[in-house]
Amino acid sequence: MDSGNQGLQLCHKYILHHLLPQIAWEMGRKKRTLLSFDETRQIAAENFRRLKDEDFARLFPEYLGKSRLMLTQKTNEAEWFDFAVAEQLVGKLGLLVRHADGGYSLIHDNFRGYLSEQYSREGAAYDRRKKQKKAVKISASVLLIVLIFCGAGLPMLGDAADSLLNVVNSWFADDVLDLSWENNILKADVCSEGSEQACEYSVFKMDLTRTEVTSITFLDTLSDAPEDAEDLSEAQDGSVLGWTVRNSKSGSCDLYIAGEGGVAAPANCLGMFNGYDNVTNIEFNGAFHTENAETMSYMFKRCNSLTYLDLSSFDTSGVESMQGMFHLCSSLTEADVSNFDTSCVTCMKDMFSECESLSCFDLARLTVILQRIV
């Protein structure tokens, strides 16, 4: 791919994932469906500056070091507004409408809630990054003062300094980017096309059939794991544990998978949830990290009882195949895949085949999003 095309694709992704949600969020904050020309231009200007911000790039590394490539011939805020808002969102993508009075609205207001929520998550992460840097500066200043005192013959302040530093750091403890899940790799539980018979007797090789499970929950802590929990880690080091809670009346099971800080998906997610016919709910809770996944073929095939899937936390930037991913999910009415990055995907054959409960609106929206992200 030449640099021009790469820059344009990154621009499209940035506009869809960051600028449009920011516009929707501002509409929600102002409790209006229409923003003035000046309000929209101000948002685009802030969006332009954020792209060049190192803190933002480190939170979203796909843009790290790419701002110059993306902003070729868009050297200032006015040019970015003309390109991102007028040319792309209004012109080519048709996701914003410009009114006669110069104001802007979303093409469909029912997009606003979801887009606003997406920006709220992004904004919170960005703010945490800023607070974290501020915390480091405060801690460094406190430490410098303490060293000056100690150098002046007041070593008794050392303990007080340690306490003060601990307090300062505790203010921002929740704001440190937690990557402790990276080594908690879940072992593959391959169940591919044509192996349904074996799937019925395989839940990570536990003494449990897939049809017995009615819910699956991912957790970012091992504090609730029982002593007899199974080691489901790829390295067999106990970093990922799995256990079940059985309903004494129905005999069905709730499956829990956990790791400290979360669980990393294996590269091969082929058929991971294939054949969980009776599962009505899968809760990922932001604790299932898919950055390393390369194939998601048949991942949710034959999950006949699922009606909704929230996959908004999935990072699919490295995924190459989504063939049959939701094949035969006959009860599925909605799947939130709007954050999917399909730039590396080469096969989507039968991705939603025989998902007869999905509405036409959902499928049309999905098609539009997937076509415009790549």
N, C-alpha and C positions, 0 to 999 in steps of 0.2 A: 504494500500500500504506500503511495507516495505521501509526502508530508502534507500536501494540500488537502487530500481526502481525509487523512488522519485528523488534521486540525478541525475540519468541518464536522466530522463525526463527533469529536469531543465537544465541540460547540453545541451541537444538537442535544447531546446527552446533558450537558450542563444547563442548557435552557430548560429542558423538560424536567430535570430532577431538582433544580435549584431556583431558577428565576420564576417559572410559572407557579410553583408552590408558594414562593414568597409573595407574589401578587395576590394569590388566593387568601393567604394568611392575613394580609393587610386588609382585604375586603371584610374578612371575618372580624378583625379587630375593630374596624370602623362600623361594623354592622350595616354594610352597604353592599350592593351587588355591582356598583359602578364606581370606578376610580377616575379622577380627573386626569387630564394630560400631565399636569405638573406632578401629581402623586405617582403616576406610573413612571415618569421619567426619573423621579428621585429614587424609586426602587431599583430601576435598571442601573442607575449610577452606583448605588451601594453594591449591587450585584457585580458590577464591573470591578470595583475596588476589592471585593472579597476574593475574586478569582486570582488576584495578584498577591494575596495575603498568605504568607508562609504558614501560619497556623491553620488556615483553611485547607491548604494543600496537604498538610501532614495528616489532617483528619480524613481527607479524600485523596489518597495518594495517586489515583489515576490522573489527577491534574498537576501533580508535583513536577515542576520544571517544564510544564507544557503551556504556560500562559502566553509566551511569545509566539509559539506555534498557533495557538488558538486565536490570538488577537492580531494576526497579520492583516494589515489594512483596516484595523479597528483600533486606532491608537488612543482614542479618548472616549469619555463617557457618552458624548453625543453620537459618535459613530457606532458605539455598541448598542445604544438605544435604537438607532435606525435599523441595524442588522437584526438584533435579537427580538425586538418587539414588533417593529413595523414590517420587516421583511419575512421573518420566520413565524412568530406566533400569530400574527394577523394574516400575513400573506400566504406563505406556503403551507403552514400547518393548520391554520384556521381555528386555532384553539382560543384566540381572543377576538373580540369584535370591537371595532372602533365605531363610535356613535357620532352623529352629526355635530354634537356639542364638543367633540374632541375627547370624550371619556372612553374608558375601556371596560368591558365586562367579559366574563367567561362565556364560551359558546353554550355551555350548559351549566346552570348554577348548581346542579346536584354533584358536580365534581368538586365543589369548593371545600366541603367537609374533609374529604380524603386528602386533597392537596394541602390544606391548612395543617392537618395532622402531620403530614410528611415534613413540612417546613418546621413545625414545632420541634420535631425530633432532631432535625439538622441544627436548628438554632440553639437547642439545649446543649448539643455536643460542642458546638462552636464556642458558646459561652463558657462551658466547662474548661475548654482549652485555654481561654483567656484568663480565667480565674486561677488555673493551675500555674500559669506563668507569673501571675501576680503573687501567688503564694510563695513561689521560689524567690522572687525579689524581696518579699517581706522577710522570709526566713534568712536570706543572705544578709539583709540589713541588720536584723537582730543579732545574728552571729558576729557581725563585724563590731557592733557595739560591745558585745560581751568580751570579745578578744581585746578590745581597747581597755576595758575595765580590768580584765585579768592581767594585761600587760602593765597596768598601773599599780599592781600589787593587791588586787582585790579578787583572789582566786575563789573566795567563798561564794561569789556570784555564779560560779560554774553550774551548780545544781539548779539554781533558779533559772539559768539560761536554758538548760536542757528541758525543764518543765515548760518554759515559755515556747520553745521551739516545737515541743510536742503538741501544745495547744494550737499553735498556728497551723501546723501540718494537719491536725485533726479537722480544722475547719474545711479543708479541701480534700480530705481523704477520699471522698466519693467522686472527686473530679479527676483522679488519676486514671489514665486510660489503662484498662485491665486487659492484658493479653495472656493471662495465666492459663487460658483454655487451649492455647496453641498446641501443647504437647498432649492434651487429653483426646487422643484420636480414637474414635469409635471404630471397632473392627467392622469390616464389610460383612453384610449378611445377604449375599447375592441370591436373588431369586429371579431368574430370567424368563423370557418368553418360552413357553413350552414346558416349563418345569413346575406347573401348578401342583402336581401330586406331591412333590418333595416339599413345596412351600407350606403345605398344610401341617407339616411336622417340624417346622424349623422357625424358631424364634431365637436367633443368635445361639443355636444349638443348646438352648435351655430345655428343660423337660416341660415343654409347653407348645401347643399348636397355635398357629396364627389365628385360627377361627375362634379360639377361646378368649382372645383379647378384645375388650370393648372400648378402651381408651389408652392413649399413649401420651405421657407427659415428660418433657425434658426439664431438668433442674440444673441450676448453677451452684449447687452446694451438695456435699456428701453427708451433711449433718443428719439427714433423715434416713440414710441407708441402713438397713438391718444387717446384723452380723453375717447372715447367710446370703447376702447379695452376691450376684455373679460378676466376675471380672469380664467386662465387655470391651476392654481397651485393646487396641491393635498391638501394643507392646506387651500386653499381659503384665502390667505393672500396677494394676489397681487404680489407675487414674480415672477410669470410667467404670461405673458400677450400674448394674441393672437388677431390678427386683419387681415382684408383683404383689398386689393385694387382691385376694380372691373374695368374691361375693359368696357368702355361705349359702344363700338361697338359690341364686341362679347358676353358681359355679363359674361365672365369667370372671375375668381378671382385668385389673388396671395395671398397665406396664409403666414403670418409671425408669428413666435413664438419666444419670447424673454425673457431673464432674465438677471439681472446684473451679469456679469461674466460668463454667460452661463446658460444652462438648464439641469437639471438632469433627466434622464429617470426614469419612475416608475419601480417597480419590474416586473409588468405585462405589457409587450409590445405586448400582443397577438393582432394581427390584427390591429396594430396602423395605418398603411397606407393601409390596405386592401381596395380594391375597389376604389382607386383614379385613375379611368380609364384614365383620360385625363391629369394627371400630367406628364409633360415631363422633369421636373428637380426638384431634391431635393438637396438643398445646406445645409449641416450641419455646414460648416465653423468652425469646431473645437468647436462649441458652444453647441453640444448635447452630454452629457456625460452619458455613458451607464454602468458605473461601478456597479450600483445596479440592473441591469436587470437580471431577472432569467428565463424568457421565451421570445423568439422572434418568436414563432410559428406564421405562416401566416402574419408576420409583413409587407411584401411588396406584398402580394398576389394580383393578378389581377391589378397590376400597368401596364396596357397594353401598355402605351405610353412611358414608361421609356426605354431609350436605354443604359444609363450608370449610375452606382451608385458608388460613392466613399465612402466606409465604412472603409477606412484605419484608421480613428480616433476612431473606435468602440472598447471599452474594453469589451470583451465577456468572461472574465475569470470566471464569476459567472453564466453564462447562462447554463441552463439544457436542454432546448428544442429549436431546430431550425426547427421543423417539418413544411414543406410547406412554409418555409420562403419566397421563391421567386416563389412559385407555380403560374403558368399561367402568368408570366411576359413575354409575347410572343415576345415583341420587344427588350428585354434586350440583348445587345451584349457583355457587359463587366460589371463585378462587382468586385471591388477591395476589396477582403476579405482576402488578404494575411497576415494581422496582426491578424486574428481571433485566439483566444486561445480557443480550443474546449475541454480542459481537463475535464470540468464538464458536457459536453453535453452527454446526454444519448439517444437522438432521433433526427435523421436527415432525417426521412422518407419524401420523396417527396420534399426535400429541393429545388431542381432545376427542378422539374417535369414540363413538357410542357413549358420549356424555349427554344423553338426551334431555337431562333436566336443566342444563345450562341455558339461560335465556339468550335470545338473539342479540339483545343489547350487550350482554356481557361478552359474547364472542366477538361482536363488532368492535367493542372497546379494546379487547385484548389484541385483536389483529392490528388495530391502529397503533397501539403502544409498541408492540413488537416491531412493526415495520419502521417506526420512527426512531427507535433507540439505536438500531443497527445502522 
